[in-house]
Amino acid sequence: MSPEQYVQDKAAGSGSSFYYAFLFLPPPRRAAITAFYAFCREVDDVVDETSDAGVAATKLAWWRKEVASAFAGQPSHPVMRALMPHVANYDIRAEHLQAVIEGCQMDLDQTRYLDFAGLQRYCHLVAGVVGEVASGIFGRSEPATIKYAHTLGQALQLTNIIRDVGDDARRGRIYLPVSELQQFDVKAHEILKREKPWGYSERFTALMQFQAQRAHRLYDEALALLPEADRRTQKTGLMMANIYRALLREIEAEQFQVLHQRISLTPLRKLWIAMRTNWRGR
């Protein structure tokens, strides 16, 4: 299997909403973002699919060395072999990839965040930096587009956190800040039980509404930051924003029933939202 086929299979097999947006890119940009996304999936899977934290840490250390070797001209993993031909064209730097690995390392080092400032650091590494790289691949001409992409990345990550409260609890993780659990009088053990009626309450719903409102503010902030000159080239990012915001609204409509199930959009709906964004340009 070629490196290009490997990253294609990795992206398509993930079931991610991002994949549907990538379909609308020109082939060179689509190849670059697919390889970069496959890298992000590889390192994220190290944490999510490896039960032994020591083994996961060893694998992340291997990825740090692989990134360094790849940028020194000696990539060995199919993902890096697929990605390296694109790094010069789209200003993808080793520090970008190392930041993503650092964010995944945080998943091994801590399972709670005391406040939103701490969670923001995590979101910066695993989503903000990813947004910046993606915006370069999509095509940008204005410096302000970097801030837009970083903010959008954080909005997408917060949507993921809201959607995955139950899945994360199954792994013993709670990304919702401790200070905000305390603010709404939601106990960690209520979330970790992941079942009715323990986890669901008016207090939990209020906490989740607070999280959703923050995510919506970030979407609005990101869209306001996008320069008109880059709106056409950043259309792929707008597709992602619209797909994820539709997911957030679906979760809201379901009254945040995210502890015992994973709420998602159908592939057809994701594709329709991407197509509609492509036609409308927003």
Beta strands, then each sheet from edge to edge (+ up, - down):
end
